[in-house]
Amino acid sequence: MVDAGRPARLGLPWSRDNSTGGDTLGGYGTRDGASVMAHGYIKDKDAYLKRLRRIEGQIRGLQRMVDEENYCIDILTQVSAATKALESVALGLLDDHLAHCVVDAARAGGSDADVKLQEASAAIARLVRS
């Protein structure tokens, strides 16, 4: 069952996980009573959310600094700090993805392993370019 309230613009098929009452991304959680793969970051989800909320506060602080017409270098210093914080989150997510999703797919073999390796390679390339 696709939930129209979820971000379809991202092209992600959200469905209702009836076993826990929570929403899951299509292909993860449980489907038709069968257990399927979970995301690699799940064990650290709360820590990631806490860190992202802190970064969100940093971004609001940047907006306030611009609104209050603070000194350019002070704003740039805070932009750099927020960028480093986001990079830290990205590297953690990448590490979790490699250690969990890619390793599991590689063990299983087949075309899914190739897809996961290509996804990881593309993610690393995006991080290196940014």
C-alpha positions as a printed NumPy array, in Angstrom:
array([[  0.   ,   0.   ,   0.   ],
       [  1.593,   3.29 ,  -1.062],
       [  1.122,   6.205,   1.33 ],
       [  0.282,   9.388,  -0.57 ],
       [  1.549,  11.411,   2.403],
       [  5.119,  10.297,   1.85 ],
       [  7.652,  12.028,  -0.422],
       [  6.796,  10.445,  -3.77 ],
       [  8.874,  13.149,  -5.451],
       [ 11.914,  11.22 ,  -4.252],
       [ 10.716,   8.192,  -6.18 ],
       [ 10.665,   6.085,  -3.026],
       [  7.816,   3.569,  -2.642],
       [  6.706,   3.894,   1.004],
       [  4.54 ,   1.178,   2.458],
       [  2.976,   0.426,   5.812],
       [  4.833,  -2.098,   7.974],
       [  1.934,  -3.901,   9.644],
       [  4.114,  -5.818,  12.099],
       [  5.304,  -2.68 ,  13.903],
       [  2.756,  -0.129,  12.75 ],
       [  5.578,   1.973,  11.287],
       [  6.262,   3.154,   7.783],
       [  9.052,   1.469,   5.867],
       [ 10.756,   2.164,   2.599],
       [  9.586,  -0.35 ,   0.005],
       [ 11.772,  -3.452,   0.119],
       [ 12.743,  -3.062,   3.775],
       [ 11.109,  -4.082,   7.038],
       [  8.469,  -6.745,   6.511],
       [  6.361,  -7.438,   3.478],
       [  3.675, -10.082,   3.149],
       [  4.749, -11.575,   6.475],
       [  8.323, -12.242,   5.295],
       [ 11.249, -10.545,   6.979],
       [ 13.559,  -8.611,   4.645],
       [ 16.732,  -6.551,   4.927],
       [ 16.961,  -3.438,   7.16 ],
       [ 19.164,  -0.402,   6.557],
       [ 22.706,  -0.53 ,   7.895],
       [ 22.371,   2.681,   9.912],
       [ 19.354,   1.484,  11.948],
       [ 21.446,   0.611,  15.   ],
       [ 22.726,   4.22 ,  15.103],
       [ 19.508,   5.89 ,  13.954],
       [ 18.989,   7.892,  17.151],
       [ 22.564,   9.204,  17.072],
       [ 22.197,  10.206,  13.415],
       [ 18.916,  11.983,  14.126],
       [ 20.436,  13.815,  17.098],
       [ 23.402,  14.93 ,  14.982],
       [ 21.145,  16.044,  12.105],
       [ 19.003,  18.083,  14.518],
       [ 22.158,  19.775,  15.773],
       [ 23.168,  20.556,  12.184],
       [ 19.671,  21.894,  11.521],
       [ 20.207,  24.277,  14.439],
       [ 23.539,  25.345,  12.935],
       [ 21.801,  26.144,   9.637],
       [ 19.127,  28.197,  11.418],
       [ 21.953,  30.028,  13.17 ],
       [ 23.484,  30.789,   9.765],
       [ 20.176,  32.202,   8.549],
       [ 20.027,  34.395,  11.638],
       [ 23.608,  35.569,  11.094],
       [ 22.823,  36.644,   7.528],
       [ 19.573,  38.282,   8.629],
       [ 21.477,  40.219,  11.318],
       [ 24.157,  41.137,   8.74 ],
       [ 27.058,  39.59 ,  10.664],
       [ 30.651,  39.818,   9.433],
       [ 31.284,  37.705,   6.291],
       [ 34.186,  35.728,   7.735],
       [ 32.152,  34.775,  10.811],
       [ 29.384,  33.443,   8.572],
       [ 31.87 ,  31.568,   6.383],
       [ 33.422,  29.998,   9.49 ],
       [ 30.005,  28.684,  10.523],
       [ 29.277,  27.461,   6.975],
       [ 32.525,  25.495,   7.112],
       [ 31.565,  23.98 ,  10.477],
       [ 28.12 ,  22.937,   9.181],
       [ 29.69 ,  21.468,   6.044],
       [ 32.147,  19.404,   8.101],
       [ 29.296,  18.183,  10.31 ],
       [ 27.306,  17.038,   7.268],
       [ 30.391,  15.361,   5.825],
       [ 30.824,  13.499,   9.105],
       [ 27.243,  12.219,   8.926],
       [ 27.737,  11.233,   5.281],
       [ 30.914,   9.283,   6.058],
       [ 29.191,   7.478,   8.914],
       [ 26.265,   6.525,   6.687],
       [ 28.655,   5.383,   3.965],
       [ 30.598,   3.27 ,   6.448],
       [ 27.372,   1.672,   7.703],
       [ 26.243,   1.061,   4.121],
       [ 29.51 ,  -0.616,   3.178],
       [ 29.685,  -2.704,   6.349],
       [ 26.088,  -3.856,   6.18 ],
       [ 24.305,  -3.499,   2.848],
       [ 27.25 ,  -3.993,   0.495],
       [ 28.807,  -6.828,   2.509],
       [ 25.469,  -8.653,   2.74 ],
       [ 24.881,  -8.25 ,  -1.008],
       [ 28.421,  -9.397,  -1.809],
       [ 27.929, -12.514,   0.321],
       [ 24.679, -13.27 ,  -1.498],
       [ 26.303, -12.629,  -4.881],
       [ 24.429, -12.158,  -8.123],
       [ 23.275,  -8.959,  -9.746],
       [ 22.267,  -7.39 ,  -6.408],
       [ 25.938,  -7.409,  -5.378],
       [ 26.901,  -5.575,  -8.556],
       [ 24.156,  -3.   ,  -8.01 ],
       [ 25.2  ,  -2.354,  -4.388],
       [ 28.849,  -1.971,  -5.385],
       [ 27.932,   0.471,  -8.166],
       [ 25.748,   2.476,  -5.76 ],
       [ 28.549,   2.631,  -3.195],
       [ 31.074,   3.66 ,  -5.835],
       [ 28.779,   6.433,  -7.086],
       [ 28.159,   7.642,  -3.497],
       [ 31.908,   7.781,  -2.83 ],
       [ 32.454,   9.724,  -6.073],
       [ 29.757,  12.258,  -5.047],
       [ 31.357,  12.703,  -1.625],
       [ 34.83 ,  13.176,  -3.091],
       [ 33.551,  15.804,  -5.557],
       [ 31.749,  17.811,  -2.874]])
